[in-house]
Amino acid sequence: MATRAIAEHKGTLLLVTPTFHGYYRSIANALEQRGYSVVSHRYDAFDSLQAKLRNKLLHELPAKVGMDHLSKAEDWSTRRALQALKDVNPDFLVIIKGDALGDDFWTEVEKRQLPRILWLYDDLKRHSYSIDFLKNIGPVISYSKDETNQLTALGVNASYLPNAFDPNLAEPPTQRRQEIVFVGARYDNRQLLLETLRDSGVPVRAYGRQWSHLAIDKLRTWELSRPQIPAERDIPLADAYQVQAIAAAAINVHGLQAGLAMRTFEVPGMGGLQLVDRPDVDRFYDIGTEVLLFQSAEELVELSRRALKDQKWAEGIRAAGRKRTLAEHTFVHRIEDLDRRWE
């Protein structure tokens, strides 16, 4: 596994973050390699059964029936994050996403005037921040090149930081499985592509609670029906790394997403064969030798069939993609870049 020497100690850093598949652990580990003592606070953590039931009853259920749930959720998240800020009393602050936090938290952040960064690894449209807020709270880093340019043009102190891969999370597998996989949420465009593969006779499997046919997952997602696609439940991030690498190929479908998803770097990083729908992947990988690009369902079917049949060709792309990722696209690389952006 890839590691680097730990730098000279720089101080205590509070990482305020959503749980979101545990990516904060990779970010925290990379920060520690840069010399920070990191304390992670997950502002949306529902670790106990009691907390999970509380979230279902007080937040998710009211949202489904059109009742106001945001104020209660924000108050709960804000009080916990504010307490973490006071308890840790950090020298540095990195806030990931953070739009579930209320004014009391941000007022305290402003009051302290410590070096800080707001990290948006999702689209602007999925955040509730105003441009005036972002101008005041910056610096801001975004995973989208286009949205970084938009923010900068509007006067926000913004810079671009793409997503990444954690080579210390799991070992690349040596075995292969003769199926095409997708790991992630079920959106209409993703479902249509997987159904097209299925109807074309390509073996395909989806992973995630919105795909799972189990009754418990249907209840968890407040749904009753599922597409007739072979599917598995949610899996931990390390398992997702493995599943996508073992498969004959792993699909990376973005649709209207502004930036490139984490799996853009995870699939090749694990030695997987990536089928991606974004031409701008060429900022990071050579199309055709390190990753494969499809821009129609027909192209996806054709590439999937070749991935299943032409092992020598596929293994060459896997090896090249992994080599590029380890050299340029790990979380340690990204944190080295982030570290230069403190005020």
C-alpha positions as a Markdown table, in Angstrom:
| # | Residue | x | y | z |
|---|---|---|---|---|
| 1 | Met | 0.0 | 0.0 | 0.0 |
| 2 | Ala | 1.2 | 3.5 | -0.7 |
| 3 | Thr | 2.4 | 5.6 | 2.3 |
| 4 | Arg | 4.5 | 8.7 | 2.7 |
| 5 | Ala | 6.5 | 10.0 | 5.6 |
| 6 | Ile | 4.6 | 12.1 | 8.2 |
| 7 | Ala | 5.6 | 15.8 | 8.0 |
| 8 | Glu | 6.5 | 18.0 | 10.9 |
| 9 | His | 3.7 | 18.6 | 13.4 |
| 10 | Lys | 1.6 | 21.6 | 12.4 |
| 11 | Gly | -1.1 | 21.7 | 15.0 |
| 12 | Thr | -4.6 | 20.4 | 15.7 |
| 13 | Leu | -7.1 | 20.3 | 12.9 |
| 14 | Leu | -10.8 | 19.8 | 13.3 |
| 15 | Leu | -12.4 | 18.1 | 10.3 |
| 16 | Val | -16.2 | 18.8 | 10.4 |
| 17 | Thr | -17.7 | 16.4 | 7.9 |
| 18 | Pro | -20.7 | 14.3 | 6.8 |
| 19 | Thr | -20.4 | 10.6 | 7.3 |
| 20 | Phe | -20.9 | 9.9 | 3.5 |
| 21 | His | -19.4 | 6.5 | 3.0 |
| 22 | Gly | -16.5 | 7.2 | 5.4 |
| 23 | Tyr | -14.5 | 9.4 | 3.0 |
| 24 | Tyr | -13.6 | 11.6 | 5.9 |
| 25 | Arg | -11.3 | 8.8 | 7.2 |
| 26 | Ser | -9.2 | 8.9 | 4.0 |
| 27 | Ile | -9.1 | 12.7 | 4.2 |
| 28 | Ala | -8.1 | 12.6 | 7.9 |
| 29 | Asn | -5.3 | 10.1 | 7.2 |
| 30 | Ala | -3.9 | 12.2 | 4.4 |
| 31 | Leu | -4.0 | 15.3 | 6.7 |
| 32 | Glu | -2.2 | 13.5 | 9.4 |
| 33 | Gln | 0.5 | 12.6 | 6.9 |
| 34 | Arg | 0.9 | 16.3 | 6.3 |
| 35 | Gly | 1.6 | 16.8 | 10.0 |
| 36 | Tyr | -1.8 | 17.7 | 11.5 |
| 37 | Ser | -3.3 | 16.2 | 14.5 |
| 38 | Val | -6.8 | 15.5 | 13.2 |
| 39 | Val | -10.0 | 15.3 | 15.1 |
| 40 | Ser | -13.0 | 14.3 | 13.0 |
| 41 | His | -16.5 | 15.4 | 13.9 |
| 42 | Arg | -19.3 | 13.9 | 11.8 |
| 43 | Tyr | -22.2 | 16.3 | 12.1 |
| 44 | Asp | -24.8 | 13.8 | 10.7 |
| 45 | Ala | -23.7 | 10.7 | 12.5 |
| 46 | Phe | -26.4 | 8.3 | 13.5 |
| 47 | Asp | -24.3 | 5.5 | 15.0 |
| 48 | Ser | -26.6 | 3.9 | 17.5 |
| 49 | Leu | -30.0 | 2.2 | 16.8 |
| 50 | Gln | -31.7 | 4.9 | 18.8 |
| 51 | Ala | -30.1 | 7.7 | 16.7 |
| 52 | Lys | -31.0 | 5.9 | 13.5 |
| 53 | Leu | -34.7 | 5.6 | 14.6 |
| 54 | Arg | -34.7 | 9.2 | 15.7 |
| 55 | Asn | -33.5 | 10.3 | 12.3 |
| 56 | Lys | -36.2 | 8.2 | 10.6 |
| 57 | Leu | -39.0 | 9.5 | 12.8 |
| 58 | Leu | -38.0 | 13.2 | 13.2 |
| 59 | His | -36.3 | 13.9 | 9.9 |
| 60 | Glu | -37.0 | 11.4 | 7.0 |
| 61 | Leu | -40.7 | 10.6 | 7.7 |
| 62 | Pro | -41.7 | 14.3 | 8.1 |
| 63 | Ala | -39.8 | 15.1 | 4.9 |
| 64 | Lys | -41.8 | 12.3 | 3.0 |
| 65 | Val | -45.1 | 13.7 | 4.1 |
| 66 | Gly | -44.2 | 17.4 | 3.4 |
| 67 | Met | -43.7 | 18.6 | 7.0 |
| 68 | Asp | -40.9 | 20.8 | 8.1 |
| 69 | His | -38.0 | 18.7 | 9.3 |
| 70 | Leu | -35.0 | 20.9 | 8.3 |
| 71 | Ser | -35.1 | 23.2 | 11.3 |
| 72 | Lys | -35.0 | 20.3 | 13.8 |
| 73 | Ala | -32.2 | 18.5 | 11.9 |
| 74 | Glu | -30.2 | 21.7 | 11.6 |
| 75 | Asp | -30.5 | 22.5 | 15.2 |
| 76 | Trp | -29.4 | 19.0 | 16.2 |
| 77 | Ser | -26.4 | 19.1 | 13.9 |
| 78 | Thr | -25.4 | 22.6 | 14.8 |
| 79 | Arg | -25.4 | 22.1 | 18.5 |
| 80 | Arg | -23.2 | 19.0 | 18.2 |
| 81 | Ala | -20.7 | 20.7 | 15.7 |
| 82 | Leu | -20.5 | 23.8 | 17.9 |
| 83 | Gln | -19.7 | 21.7 | 20.9 |
| 84 | Ala | -17.0 | 19.9 | 19.0 |
| 85 | Leu | -15.5 | 23.2 | 17.9 |
| 86 | Lys | -15.4 | 24.4 | 21.5 |
| 87 | Asp | -14.1 | 21.1 | 22.9 |
| 88 | Val | -11.3 | 20.7 | 20.3 |
| 89 | Asn | -10.3 | 24.4 | 20.1 |
| 90 | Pro | -8.4 | 23.7 | 16.9 |
| 91 | Asp | -5.6 | 25.5 | 15.2 |
| 92 | Phe | -7.0 | 24.7 | 11.8 |
| 93 | Leu | -10.5 | 24.0 | 10.5 |
| 94 | Val | -11.7 | 22.1 | 7.4 |
| 95 | Ile | -15.5 | 21.9 | 6.9 |
| 96 | Ile | -16.7 | 19.5 | 4.3 |
| 97 | Lys | -20.1 | 20.4 | 2.7 |
| 98 | Gly | -21.5 | 21.7 | 6.1 |
| 99 | Asp | -24.7 | 23.2 | 4.8 |
| 100 | Ala | -26.7 | 21.3 | 7.5 |
| 101 | Leu | -25.1 | 23.6 | 10.0 |
| 102 | Gly | -26.9 | 26.7 | 11.3 |
| 103 | Asp | -25.9 | 30.3 | 11.9 |
| 104 | Asp | -24.6 | 29.7 | 15.5 |
| 105 | Phe | -21.9 | 27.4 | 14.2 |
| 106 | Trp | -20.7 | 29.8 | 11.4 |
| 107 | Thr | -20.8 | 32.8 | 13.8 |
| 108 | Glu | -18.4 | 30.9 | 16.1 |
| 109 | Val | -16.2 | 30.1 | 13.1 |
| 110 | Glu | -16.0 | 33.7 | 12.1 |
| 111 | Lys | -15.3 | 34.8 | 15.7 |
| 112 | Arg | -12.3 | 32.5 | 16.0 |
| 113 | Gln | -10.7 | 33.7 | 12.7 |
| 114 | Leu | -8.6 | 30.6 | 12.5 |
| 115 | Pro | -7.2 | 29.2 | 9.2 |
| 116 | Arg | -10.2 | 27.4 | 7.5 |
| 117 | Ile | -11.3 | 25.9 | 4.3 |
| 118 | Leu | -14.8 | 25.0 | 3.2 |
| 119 | Trp | -14.6 | 21.9 | 0.9 |
| 120 | Leu | -17.5 | 21.3 | -1.5 |
| 121 | Tyr | -17.1 | 17.8 | -2.9 |
| 122 | Asp | -20.6 | 17.9 | -4.4 |
| 123 | Asp | -22.5 | 20.2 | -6.7 |
| 124 | Leu | -23.4 | 23.8 | -5.7 |
| 125 | Lys | -27.1 | 23.0 | -6.4 |
| 126 | Arg | -27.0 | 20.4 | -3.7 |
| 127 | His | -25.9 | 23.0 | -1.1 |
| 128 | Ser | -28.0 | 25.8 | 0.4 |
| 129 | Tyr | -25.2 | 28.4 | 0.5 |
| 130 | Ser | -25.6 | 31.9 | -1.0 |
| 131 | Ile | -22.8 | 33.5 | -3.0 |
| 132 | Asp | -22.5 | 36.3 | -0.3 |
| 133 | Phe | -22.0 | 33.6 | 2.3 |
| 134 | Leu | -19.3 | 31.8 | 0.3 |
| 135 | Lys | -17.5 | 35.2 | -0.3 |
| 136 | Asn | -17.4 | 35.8 | 3.4 |
| 137 | Ile | -16.6 | 32.3 | 4.7 |
| 138 | Gly | -13.9 | 31.3 | 2.1 |
| 139 | Pro | -11.5 | 30.1 | 1.0 |
| 140 | Val | -13.7 | 27.5 | -0.8 |
| 141 | Ile | -12.5 | 24.5 | -2.7 |
| 142 | Ser | -14.8 | 22.7 | -5.2 |
| 143 | Tyr | -14.5 | 19.3 | -6.9 |
| 144 | Ser | -15.9 | 20.9 | -10.1 |
| 145 | Lys | -13.7 | 22.8 | -12.4 |
| 146 | Asp | -16.6 | 24.6 | -14.0 |
| 147 | Glu | -18.2 | 25.6 | -10.7 |
| 148 | Thr | -14.9 | 26.8 | -9.4 |
| 149 | Asn | -14.7 | 29.1 | -12.4 |
| 150 | Gln | -18.2 | 30.3 | -11.8 |
| 151 | Leu | -17.5 | 31.1 | -8.1 |
| 152 | Thr | -14.3 | 32.9 | -8.9 |
| 153 | Ala | -16.1 | 35.0 | -11.5 |
| 154 | Leu | -18.6 | 36.0 | -8.8 |
| 155 | Gly | -15.9 | 37.1 | -6.4 |
| 156 | Val | -15.6 | 34.0 | -4.2 |
| 157 | Asn | -12.1 | 32.9 | -3.1 |
| 158 | Ala | -12.5 | 29.5 | -4.7 |
| 159 | Ser | -10.1 | 27.0 | -6.1 |
| 160 | Tyr | -10.4 | 23.6 | -7.8 |
| 161 | Leu | -9.6 | 20.3 | -6.0 |
| 162 | Pro | -10.8 | 17.1 | -7.7 |
| 163 | Asn | -11.8 | 14.0 | -5.9 |
| 164 | Ala | -9.3 | 11.2 | -5.2 |
| 165 | Phe | -8.4 | 7.6 | -4.3 |
| 166 | Asp | -7.2 | 6.1 | -1.0 |
| 167 | Pro | -4.6 | 3.4 | -1.8 |
| 168 | Asn | -4.5 | 2.4 | 1.9 |
| 169 | Leu | -8.2 | 1.4 | 2.1 |
| 170 | Ala | -8.0 | -2.0 | 0.3 |
| 171 | Glu | -5.6 | -4.2 | -1.6 |
| 172 | Pro | -6.3 | -4.7 | -5.3 |
| 173 | Pro | -7.8 | -8.1 | -6.0 |
| 174 | Thr | -6.2 | -10.7 | -8.4 |
| 175 | Gln | -9.4 | -12.6 | -9.3 |
| 176 | Arg | -11.9 | -11.5 | -11.8 |
| 177 | Arg | -15.7 | -11.9 | -12.1 |
| 178 | Gln | -17.5 | -12.0 | -15.4 |
| 179 | Glu | -20.0 | -9.3 | -14.9 |
| 180 | Ile | -20.3 | -5.5 | -15.3 |
| 181 | Val | -21.1 | -3.7 | -12.1 |
| 182 | Phe | -22.4 | -0.4 | -10.9 |
| 183 | Val | -22.1 | 0.8 | -7.3 |
| 184 | Gly | -24.1 | 3.9 | -6.2 |
| 185 | Ala | -27.5 | 5.5 | -6.1 |
| 186 | Arg | -30.3 | 4.7 | -8.5 |
| 187 | Tyr | -31.1 | 7.5 | -10.9 |
| 188 | Asp | -33.2 | 7.2 | -14.0 |
| 189 | Asn | -30.3 | 7.5 | -16.4 |
| 190 | Arg | -28.3 | 4.9 | -14.5 |
| 191 | Gln | -31.3 | 2.5 | -14.4 |
| 192 | Leu | -31.9 | 2.8 | -18.1 |
| 193 | Leu | -28.2 | 2.0 | -18.9 |
| 194 | Leu | -28.2 | -1.1 | -16.7 |
| 195 | Glu | -31.5 | -2.3 | -18.2 |
| 196 | Thr | -30.1 | -1.8 | -21.7 |
| 197 | Leu | -27.1 | -4.0 | -20.7 |
| 198 | Arg | -29.4 | -6.6 | -19.2 |
| 199 | Asp | -31.6 | -6.6 | -22.3 |
| 200 | Ser | -28.5 | -7.0 | -24.5 |
| 201 | Gly | -27.5 | -10.2 | -22.7 |
| 202 | Val | -24.6 | -8.5 | -20.8 |
| 203 | Pro | -24.3 | -9.9 | -17.2 |
| 204 | Val | -24.8 | -6.9 | -14.9 |
| 205 | Arg | -25.1 | -6.3 | -11.1 |
| 206 | Ala | -25.9 | -3.2 | -9.1 |
| 207 | Tyr | -25.0 | -2.4 | -5.5 |
| 208 | Gly | -26.9 | -0.1 | -3.1 |
| 209 | Arg | -30.0 | 0.1 | -1.0 |
| 210 | Gln | -32.0 | 1.7 | -3.9 |
| 211 | Trp | -31.3 | -1.3 | -6.1 |
| 212 | Ser | -31.7 | -4.0 | -3.4 |
| 213 | His | -34.7 | -6.3 | -3.6 |
| 214 | Leu | -34.8 | -7.0 | 0.1 |
| 215 | Ala | -37.9 | -5.8 | 2.0 |
| 216 | Ile | -35.8 | -4.0 | 4.6 |
| 217 | Asp | -34.1 | -1.9 | 2.0 |
| 218 | Lys | -37.3 | -1.0 | 0.3 |
| 219 | Leu | -38.6 | 0.2 | 3.7 |
| 220 | Arg | -35.4 | 2.1 | 4.4 |
| 221 | Thr | -35.8 | 4.0 | 1.1 |
| 222 | Trp | -39.6 | 4.4 | 1.4 |
| 223 | Glu | -40.1 | 2.5 | -1.9 |
| 224 | Leu | -42.0 | -0.7 | -2.9 |
| 225 | Ser | -40.7 | -1.5 | -6.4 |
| 226 | Arg | -37.3 | -2.2 | -7.9 |
| 227 | Pro | -36.0 | -2.6 | -11.4 |
| 228 | Gln | -35.5 | -6.2 | -12.4 |
| 229 | Ile | -31.7 | -6.0 | -12.3 |
| 230 | Pro | -29.5 | -8.4 | -10.2 |
| 231 | Ala | -28.7 | -6.3 | -7.1 |
| 232 | Glu | -27.0 | -6.4 | -3.7 |
| 233 | Arg | -27.3 | -4.3 | -0.6 |
| 234 | Asp | -25.2 | -1.3 | 0.4 |
| 235 | Ile | -21.6 | -2.2 | 1.0 |
| 236 | Pro | -18.8 | -0.5 | 2.9 |
| 237 | Leu | -16.5 | 1.7 | 0.9 |
| 238 | Ala | -13.6 | -0.8 | 1.1 |
| 239 | Asp | -15.9 | -3.5 | -0.3 |
| 240 | Ala | -17.0 | -1.2 | -3.1 |
| 241 | Tyr | -13.3 | -0.7 | -4.0 |
| 242 | Gln | -12.9 | -4.5 | -4.3 |
| 243 | Val | -16.2 | -5.1 | -6.1 |
| 244 | Gln | -15.5 | -2.6 | -8.8 |
| 245 | Ala | -12.0 | -4.0 | -9.3 |
| 246 | Ile | -13.0 | -7.7 | -9.4 |
| 247 | Ala | -15.7 | -7.0 | -12.1 |
| 248 | Ala | -14.9 | -7.3 | -15.8 |
| 249 | Ala | -15.7 | -3.6 | -15.8 |
| 250 | Ala | -17.2 | -1.0 | -13.5 |
| 251 | Ile | -19.6 | 1.7 | -14.8 |
| 252 | Asn | -19.2 | 5.3 | -13.8 |
| 253 | Val | -22.3 | 7.3 | -14.7 |
| 254 | His | -22.6 | 11.0 | -13.9 |
| 255 | Gly | -25.5 | 12.5 | -15.8 |
| 256 | Leu | -25.9 | 16.2 | -14.8 |
| 257 | Gln | -23.3 | 16.0 | -12.0 |
| 258 | Ala | -20.9 | 19.0 | -12.2 |
| 259 | Gly | -17.7 | 17.3 | -11.2 |
| 260 | Leu | -16.1 | 13.9 | -11.6 |
| 261 | Ala | -17.2 | 11.4 | -8.9 |
| 262 | Met | -14.9 | 9.7 | -6.5 |
| 263 | Arg | -15.2 | 6.4 | -8.4 |
| 264 | Thr | -13.5 | 8.1 | -11.3 |
| 265 | Phe | -10.3 | 7.6 | -9.4 |
| 266 | Glu | -11.3 | 4.6 | -7.3 |
| 267 | Val | -11.9 | 2.2 | -10.1 |
| 268 | Pro | -8.5 | 2.6 | -11.9 |
| 269 | Gly | -6.8 | 3.1 | -8.6 |
| 270 | Met | -7.8 | -0.4 | -7.6 |
| 271 | Gly | -6.7 | -1.8 | -10.9 |
| 272 | Gly | -10.3 | -1.9 | -12.2 |
| 273 | Leu | -11.5 | -1.3 | -15.7 |
| 274 | Gln | -13.6 | 1.9 | -15.8 |
| 275 | Leu | -16.4 | 2.6 | -18.2 |
| 276 | Val | -17.0 | 6.4 | -17.8 |
| 277 | Asp | -19.5 | 8.7 | -19.4 |
| 278 | Arg | -17.5 | 12.0 | -19.1 |
| 279 | Pro | -15.1 | 13.2 | -21.9 |
| 280 | Asp | -13.4 | 15.5 | -19.4 |
| 281 | Val | -12.0 | 12.5 | -17.7 |
| 282 | Asp | -9.1 | 13.2 | -20.1 |
| 283 | Arg | -7.9 | 15.9 | -17.6 |
| 284 | Phe | -6.7 | 12.9 | -15.5 |
| 285 | Tyr | -6.5 | 9.8 | -17.6 |
| 286 | Asp | -5.7 | 8.8 | -21.2 |
| 287 | Ile | -8.9 | 7.6 | -22.8 |
| 288 | Gly | -8.5 | 4.2 | -24.4 |
| 289 | Thr | -5.3 | 3.2 | -22.5 |
| 290 | Glu | -6.1 | 4.1 | -18.9 |
| 291 | Val | -9.9 | 4.4 | -18.9 |
| 292 | Leu | -12.7 | 3.8 | -21.4 |
| 293 | Leu | -15.2 | 6.4 | -22.5 |
| 294 | Phe | -18.8 | 5.7 | -23.6 |
| 295 | Gln | -21.3 | 8.3 | -24.8 |
| 296 | Ser | -24.2 | 6.2 | -25.7 |
| 297 | Ala | -25.9 | 3.0 | -24.5 |
| 298 | Glu | -24.7 | 1.3 | -27.6 |
| 299 | Glu | -21.1 | 2.2 | -26.9 |
| 300 | Leu | -21.5 | 0.9 | -23.3 |
| 301 | Val | -22.8 | -2.4 | -24.5 |
| 302 | Glu | -19.9 | -2.8 | -27.1 |
| 303 | Leu | -17.2 | -1.9 | -24.5 |
| 304 | Ser | -18.8 | -4.2 | -21.9 |
| 305 | Arg | -18.8 | -7.1 | -24.3 |
| 306 | Arg | -15.1 | -6.6 | -25.2 |
| 307 | Ala | -14.2 | -6.3 | -21.5 |
| 308 | Leu | -15.8 | -9.6 | -20.9 |
| 309 | Lys | -14.0 | -11.3 | -23.8 |
| 310 | Asp | -10.6 | -9.6 | -24.3 |
| 311 | Gln | -8.7 | -10.2 | -21.1 |
| 312 | Lys | -5.3 | -9.1 | -22.4 |
| 313 | Trp | -6.6 | -5.8 | -23.6 |
| 314 | Ala | -8.5 | -5.2 | -20.4 |
| 315 | Glu | -5.5 | -6.1 | -18.1 |
| 316 | Gly | -3.4 | -3.6 | -19.9 |
| 317 | Ile | -5.8 | -0.8 | -19.3 |
| 318 | Arg | -6.2 | -1.8 | -15.7 |
| 319 | Ala | -2.4 | -1.7 | -15.1 |
| 320 | Ala | -2.0 | 1.7 | -16.8 |
| 321 | Gly | -4.9 | 3.2 | -14.9 |
| 322 | Arg | -3.6 | 2.1 | -11.5 |
| 323 | Lys | -0.1 | 3.4 | -12.3 |
| 324 | Arg | -1.5 | 6.8 | -13.2 |
| 325 | Thr | -3.7 | 7.0 | -10.1 |
| 326 | Leu | -1.0 | 6.1 | -7.6 |
| 327 | Ala | 1.3 | 8.7 | -9.2 |
| 328 | Glu | -1.1 | 11.6 | -9.3 |
| 329 | His | -4.6 | 11.1 | -7.8 |
| 330 | Thr | -4.5 | 9.9 | -4.2 |
| 331 | Phe | -5.9 | 11.8 | -1.3 |
| 332 | Val | -2.3 | 12.5 | -0.2 |
| 333 | His | -1.8 | 14.3 | -3.5 |
| 334 | Arg | -5.0 | 16.3 | -3.0 |
| 335 | Ile | -4.1 | 17.3 | 0.6 |
| 336 | Glu | -0.7 | 18.5 | -0.5 |
| 337 | Asp | -2.5 | 20.8 | -2.8 |
| 338 | Leu | -5.0 | 21.9 | -0.2 |
| 339 | Asp | -2.3 | 22.6 | 2.3 |
| 340 | Arg | -1.0 | 25.4 | 0.1 |
| 341 | Arg | -4.3 | 27.3 | 0.2 |
| 342 | Trp | -4.6 | 28.4 | 3.8 |
| 343 | Glu | -5.1 | 32.1 | 4.3 |
